C-alpha cells in the first residue's frame, strides 16, 4: 500500500491516467454527471495530488489540493474520491487526513476550503470543517462551501 503526495510534474503518465480514470468512473459515470473534469487546475505548478495505491498497483483513493488564489481565496481540497471497490474500509478517512496534513504542511498559515456535496457535510464536519455557505448547485448536484481552521 502506497501513499504519495506530488505535483503534476512528478506524476508518471500511468499515474495521471489512473487519476483521470478514477475521477471519471466516479464523478461522471457513477454519479451520472457529465462535466468537464479536466479543468486546467491539475497542471498548476502549486497543485498537489494525493494518491493511494494498493499492493496490486490499483489507484484506490485520490484528492487534489489547490493553492490559495488558484480557484478560491483559500487553499482548496477537492476531487476527493475513493474507488467503489475500496469503500467501507476507512480509506476515505485516511485520504482526508493525509490531504489536510499535506495542505497544512505546504501552506501552514492558510485556511482550507472545500466545496462539499451537501449530503457529506456532516462527514467533513467530523474533521473540523464548518459550513460557510448556503446550499448551491454545482454541476446539478447540491453542494455547500466549507472551511477548516485549526483550533
N, C-alpha and C positions, 0 to 999 in steps of 0.2 A: 504494500500500500504506500503510495507516494503522494505527498502534498508538495505543491510548488506555487510560488508567487513570482511573477515575472512581468516584464514589459513586452510589448508586441515584438520588438526586435529580437527578443530571446526565445520566442515561440518557434518551434520547428514547423515545417509545412504540415506534417501529420498532426501535431498538436492543434494547430489552427483549424484544420479540417475537423478534428474531433469536437472542438468547441462549437463551431458553426453547425455541425450535425446535431449535437445535443440540444443546442438552443432552438433549432428549427423543429426537432422532434417534439419538444415540449411546448414552446411558446406558439408555434404556428400550427402544427398538426394536432397535438393533444388538446390544446385549448381552443382549437378551431378559430384562430385569429390571424388571418393573413395580414402581415405588415412587413415593412422593410426593416429587418433585423440588422443588416449591415449598414450602419449609420455613420461611418467615418470616425467614430469615437474610439474604437478598438485600437486604432493605429496612432492615436495621440501619444507623443513621447512620454507623457507623465502617467498615462493609464496603466493600472496594474491589473493583472489577470491571476486569479486564484483557481487552481485546478487540483482535482484529486483523481488519481488513477488507482484501480485495484491491481492485484498481483498479476492479472491476465492482460494488463495494458488497456483496460477499458476505462474511458473517462466517465466517472460516476457523479461528479459534482463540480460546479463552476460558479464563479461570480466575477464581476469586474468592478474596479474602483476608479472613479474619475476624480481628478484633482479639482479643487475649488476653482470655479470660474469656467470650467470646460463645458458644463451643461447646467449646473446650478451654482448659486453663490457658495455653497458648502461643498466639502468633499462628498461624493455620492457613491453609494453602493447600489449596484443594480445587476440585472440579468442573473439573479440568484436562481439556480436551477439544480435539481437532483434528478438523476435518471430514474425512470419509473421502476426499474428493476432493483434499485437501491433504497427505496423509501421504507420508512418504518424501522430503520437501523440506527438512527441518531446521526446520520451523516450530515443532514441539513444543519443540525446544531453545531457540529464541528466546523462546517463550512462558514457559518455566520461568525462564530468565534474567531476563526482564522482571518476572516475578512475584516472584522473590526480591528483586530490586532495589527494586521498589515496596514490598514488605513491610519491608525493612530501612530504606528511606527514611522510611516512616511511623512505624515502631516500632524505632529503631536498637538499643535495649538488650534487645529481646525475642528469645528463641529462636523458631524456626519449627517447626511440626509439620505433618505430613500423614498421612492415612490412605490408604496406597497399596495398589492391587491387588497382591497378593503377587507375581505374575509380573513386575511392573515395579520391584521393589525394587532390582535392580542398576542400572537406568536412573537412579533417583533417587540411588543411592549415588555415581554419577558426578558429582553436583552437591554432594556433601558431606553428604547425608542419611545417618543411621545408623539401623538398625533398633533399636527400643527396646521392642517388644512381641512376644509370640508371635503366631503367625498366628491370626486370628479371622474369623468370617463377618460380613459386612455386606451386607444385602440378598441373602444367598445366595451372595456372591462372596468368596473368600478375600482378606483384607487383612492388612497389618501396619502398625503405627504407626511413624513415622519422625520423627527430629528433626534439625534443621540448626543448627549453631552455627558462626559464623565462627571461623576459626583464627587 
